[in-house]
Amino acid sequence: MKSNQKTNVASKIKNLWKDPVMSKVISVGIIGLLSIIYNLIISLLNNVDFRIAFINFWNFKLKLWQVLVVVILLFLIKIFINKVSRQEYRQYIYDDDSLKLDINLFNKIRNELLPQDGTISFLRHHNFGASFIERTFDPLFNFAYESSKSDFEFLNPEIEKFKLELVDSIKKFNDLLTTNTFSNGPNSQSVPKEWIYEQTERHTKVVKELNDYADKICADYDNLIKLCRKILKN
């Protein structure tokens, strides 16, 4: 259980690092802390005022070769971090309870929320230049809603990564669907037919984007199902 907790903490830290804002905040914080520690040590070793040591540090002139060495070191550190991140996925070890939780979530997705022969099957074959039954994509909206719940998360970070890709594709598809398709008769919905003549470029663009996102959802769904079957043996 301790191994799983450590993995979850590492996963959360990694997610913070991936955030474009938080990664910058963390980077600045680390650099600031290291500079303070370094100057504190220098001031103690050389018996000089910390403020003077701090000013001298920030006024220090670097030569071009020194800058190059720093850049290379940062590049190597990034490679190391990426390697450790990949190992994090491979090293995840289930106990009985965590395995059961992930299996239950997997079964909920494939049997209740998005079974193969339901909306996923429709997405594989439908062309969004044509109309569709109004409530066809309710399962996708339900899936997006479920994804906002705290327990809708795989404990295995590799599986969770694939699930998040599927969630992202579904949310983007849902947004596109709700803003560009409208009622087209009783229980029918479509991209407005009049756009073909009145907004030809928009109609072509929307239909293509809907078809592309439908393909992306199916691909993400298949990848998630295959990975779950491989890891969960279910």
Salt bridges, closest charged atoms under 4 A:
ASP138 OD2 - ARG135 NH2 2.95
GLU146 OE1 - LYS108 NZ 3.15
GLU146 OE2 - LYS149 NZ 3.13
GLU160 OE2 - LYS163 NZ 3.00
GLU165 OE2 - LYS161 NZ 3.50
ASP168 OD2 - LYS172 NZ 3.19
GLU209 OE2 - LYS205 NZ 2.81
ASP212 OD2 - LYS208 NZ 2.71
ASP220 OD2 - LYS216 NZ 2.77
ASP222 OD1 - ARG124 NH2 2.70
